[in-house]
Every structure is written in structure tokens, then in C-alpha cells.
Amino acid sequence: MATLTTREATCFAQQKIEHSITTKDKSESILYQNEPNPFNNTTTIRYFINNSFNNSTIEVYDDKAQLVQSFNLSTFSGQGSIEFNTSNLKKGTYSYSLKEDGKIIQTKKLLLGY
């Protein structure tokens, strides 16, 4: 049995992760972690939307659960991303949720100004 070097093992693990993301059951929508995180001013939120839903949004909430911004994704299905500009927001922890037909599918946290 061959032994992998650390670099080979890392490359293999990355390929396996990328393959599992690519071949994931596309009947499920996915919300990815924003990048960069933590961040200042602007961050990118990636997602995959299943085409069987009529109304898809990404909603961003502050630490008091107040809606800060909503992104309407209703006319889009498949892989995409949004740029979230936070120049008018204070430092802190925010959450963002992918909602489909009013139901929360996934929620993630983002850190502004840390």
C-alpha cells in the first residue's frame, strides 16, 4: 500500500470535498459561508437555488434579530453569489438566512469589523 505525502493527502482531501459539493443532490438548496469572514465593508455570499421554489431570498439580520437587508433571488435558480455592502452598518455579529417560499433553509453567521 502506497503512503501519501502530506501535500498529496491535502490535495486528495480538497478534491474529495470539491467533488462532494459538485455531486451533492441538486434537489437541495445550499447557503455557503460568506467570504471573507470576518470582513470590513464588503463580503460575498454564495448559494445554490433549487429551481422548484417560487420565492427565494437571502435575508441578513443584526444581533437583535432585526432585518438589515433582503436580497430577492426569485428569478434565479442554480449557483450564484451576492455582494453584501456593509458601509452603513456597525461592527458586530450578523446572521443571514436562505429562505424558500417563506421557509428558512439554512442560516449562517458573519462577522463585521473584527
Order of alpha helices (4+ residues) and beta strands (2+ residues): alpha-beta-beta-beta-beta-beta-beta-beta
